[in-house]
């Protein structure tokens, strides 16, 4: 009896404590009908879909890609030209951070990622970034604000036309360069971005495309398009005065090496950030990016050592950039050993393009944009056709459908053909439109500066400044 009484006393004490610690029960919930309770649940705010880790990685990646332009590409290109053209060359990249960002704000993001047809999105859908805010766009990045995705993609739009500037360095008129760039990103980059990555784009393998071209981070969109356009522009503008009779050696390789390091680091954001989350795929793309650059640096330096007797510092730096450009389209689809092989092939092929093909054809691509970016990413895209591995990215085996049937995009002859179509189409579009744009711009503004101005240098004649004032 005493034990029962003790238990009752303990229960009473616990109830008294609960009455003090817990809020009083109103009994209101007991009076609600089932329909009212369902209405309350439906009215409750849904849990946020934002993953803060993913968002942090996307913002960091966006900053890293911007760093590739400034100061990465600025220093890399600036060190490779003669000292009388340093500021003008740097300006070609710097100014695009403002110009292309403005176009992206007004209509560029909408043309690239708005819903439209197979070739371009509706320019009105996200006009002035209307509707682009904190909520995710589930078509592209379901765990980060659409603003973060928009910013990340904008950095790609900035650096792509900046790459072209290297081919026409030391001789293009600044006003002509600006007008050309505005037209080029509008007619080439924004639509091509939609075709490859936009919903319903012709080459989009995840969102209703027709021809499934695998391009993880911009082989077609960034490197083939800019590389081929650079070649056309270099040919149309003609050779620099004295080329190739006079030596036109880089004025400051130290600047270029610093730029190389910044490009390499920034490229991790470029490729691994394209996973649009901070998961396993980002890690895989990060690793593939690094080891491809390693392999290409070795193959370029090895061939240079073999043919010229000495491996140059500029050569190994060029090999690194070639390896990064080569792996860009494949980084999210291949294993690390495959990435190493792709890098070896890319470094060797780009070396031959820069040293043999360029001399054979006789064009003056001042900073070898076509030989490194155009040729490199073409190699990466085509090899990806054979090396694409569902063990790295399982979506390639289960996502693309044709005629209601799921078609695997794993490496093989069928996917190689898809990749080849993507390369050929991109090259044809870039070459044809670049030719037309330069012809149009040339009717309005002289594309090339005068011989006198070229002799004096673009820094003084185009910008009224000098990089060095000793």
Number of C-alpha atoms within 10 A of each C-alpha: 6 7 8 9 9 11 12 11 12 12 11 12 12 11 12 11 11 12 12 10 9 8 8 9 8 7 8 7 10 7 8 11 10 9 9 12 12 12 11 11 11 10 9 9 8 8 6 9 13 16 14 14 13 21 21 15 22 27 19 17 26 25 17 25 29 25 22 28 28 20 17 27 27 24 26 29 26 29 25 26 26 16 19 22 27 26 23 29 30 26 18 24 27 20 14 21 19 11 14 22 18 14 18 27 18 18 22 29 29 28 28 30 28 22 20 19 15 21 19 25 28 18 19 15 19 23 19 18 18 12 12 20 13 12 17 20 17 12 11 17 19 18 21 27 23 21 18 25 23 20 21 25 20 23 24 22 25 25 24 23 28 23 25 30 28 28 27 29 26 26 27 26 22 20 13 18 18 16 16 21 22 15 16 20 21 19 17 22 25 26 23 28 29 29 27 30 27 33 26 25 30 24 29 24 25 23 20 19 22 17 21 27 30 32 25 23 26 26 29 31 28 25 30 30 31 33 33 26 30 31 24 25 23 26 16 17 16 17 18 21 13 9 14 13 7 9 8 14 12 18 17 17 20 16 18 25 21 17 26 23 17 22 27 21 17 22 25 24 27 31 30 30 27 25 25 23 22 19 13 13 20 22 17 21 31 22 20 31 30 23 24 34 29 22 26 35 26 22 24 31 26 19 18 20 14 11 10 10 10 13 17 14 13 17 19 22 24 26 30 32 24 33 39 36 33 37 39 31 30 32 34 29 31 26 21 20 12 23 31 24 16 30 36 25 23 36 37 24 20 30 26 17 20 19 13 12 14 16 12 9 8 13 19 22 27 24 22 24 28 31 25 31 30 30 25 35 33 28 24 28 31 23 26 30 25 20 23 26 21 18 13 18 17 14 17 22 16 14 16 22 17 12 6 7 10 12 15 18 26 24 19 15 11 13 23 23 17 19 27 17 17 26 24 14 14 22 20 14 18 25 21 15 17 27 16 11 18 24 15 13 18 14 10 11 15 13 21 20 19 14 12 9 16 22 15 13 23 27 23 17 21 18 13 9 14 17 13 9 5 3
